[in-house]
Structures are given as C-alpha cells and as structure tokens.
Amino acid sequence: MISVGDTPIVQLPVRRWRDGHWESAWDSVAEETPVSLSFNSIPHVVMLATPRDLADLGVGFTVSEALVARVDEVRDVVVSTTAEGHEVRVSVTQERLS
C-alpha cells in the first residue's frame, strides 16, 4: 500500500485480466477508517469514512440527521485518533438531546 500525499487515497497492487492475460498494476482506492460519532458524550453511530475533514463530517451529520435544527446549536467538535480509528465528539445544546 502506498499513501498518496495528504489525500485519503491509497495505491494498492491489483491483477487485471486484459486482452487474454493477467497483468499487474496499481489502483487508486479511497482509504476508509472507522469513525465513531458521539453527542454530549453519548455514543451514536460508527461508520466508515475517509480520515479527512472529520469535524466537518460531524457537523454535517448532526445537521442532516436533524439532531440540531441549526448549525449554531453545535457548541464544539473534538476529533481524536485511536488505534481503532477516529472519534468525533460533538457537543450540542442540551435541550436538543432531551
């Protein structure tokens, strides 16, 4: 596996069937890692995602899943990395989770 700079793309060796024979090549594949999202310290979901812009993922998920009505109800986003993957801790106004 070869990382491609600061992108969530890795180069992996593959074998392709072309013109009646196998050939070795490299293929670009999106790198994904487990990402857990919690809201006010309550675990909510674990998903696979590329390991970039995780704070934006946290805010976007929070809004798109209607866990808040407005972006300004998101108080803080903290991203941490562990051996198992990434954790996105989102703090929202308490009345949204009541």
C-alpha positions in Angstrom: 0.0 0.0 0.0 1.3 3.4 -0.9 -0.2 6.6 0.5 -0.7 9.5 -2.0 0.5 12.6 -0.2 -2.1 14.2 2.2 -5.1 12.6 0.3 -7.4 9.9 1.5 -6.3 7.8 -1.4 -4.0 4.8 -1.3 -2.4 2.9 -4.2 -2.9 -0.9 -4.0 -1.4 -3.6 -6.2 -4.0 -5.4 -8.3 -4.1 -8.0 -11.0 -6.3 -7.3 -14.0 -7.4 -9.6 -16.8 -6.7 -7.7 -20.1 -6.5 -9.0 -23.6 -6.5 -12.6 -22.6 -3.8 -12.4 -19.9 -3.2 -11.2 -16.4 -1.3 -8.0 -15.8 -0.1 -6.4 -12.6 -1.0 -2.8 -11.9 -1.6 -0.3 -9.2 -5.1 1.0 -8.5 -6.3 4.2 -6.6 -8.6 3.3 -3.7 -10.3 5.6 -1.2 -8.9 5.0 2.3 -11.6 4.5 4.9 -11.3 4.0 8.6 -13.9 3.5 11.4 -15.3 6.8 12.7 -17.4 7.0 15.8 -19.7 9.9 16.5 -20.9 10.8 19.9 -23.2 13.6 21.1 -22.7 15.1 24.5 -20.7 12.0 25.5 -23.5 9.6 24.3 -22.3 7.2 21.6 -24.5 7.5 18.5 -23.0 5.8 15.4 -19.9 4.2 13.9 -19.3 4.4 10.2 -16.5 4.1 7.6 -15.2 7.4 6.2 -12.1 8.9 4.7 -9.9 10.2 7.5 -10.1 13.9 6.4 -12.3 16.8 7.4 -13.8 14.8 10.2 -15.0 17.9 12.1 -17.0 18.8 9.0 -18.4 15.3 8.9 -19.5 15.6 12.5 -21.3 18.9 11.9 -22.8 17.8 8.6 -24.1 14.5 10.1 -25.5 16.4 13.0 -27.5 18.8 10.8 -28.5 16.3 8.1 -29.9 13.8 10.7 -31.8 16.7 12.4 -30.1 16.2 15.7 -30.0 20.0 15.7 -32.2 22.5 13.9 -29.5 25.0 13.2 -25.7 24.8 12.9 -25.4 27.4 15.8 -26.7 24.7 18.1 -23.4 22.8 17.6 -21.2 24.0 20.5 -18.0 22.1 19.9 -16.4 19.4 17.8 -13.4 17.4 19.0 -11.7 14.8 16.8 -9.3 12.3 18.2 -7.4 9.3 16.8 -7.1 5.9 18.4 -5.6 2.6 17.3 -9.2 1.5 16.4 -10.0 4.6 14.2 -11.2 8.1 14.8 -13.7 9.6 17.3 -15.7 12.7 16.7 -17.2 14.1 19.8 -19.9 16.7 19.1 -21.4 19.0 21.8 -24.8 20.3 21.1 -27.2 22.4 23.2 -28.6 20.2 25.9 -32.3 20.8 25.0 -31.7 19.2 21.6 -30.9 15.8 23.2 -33.6 15.9 25.9 
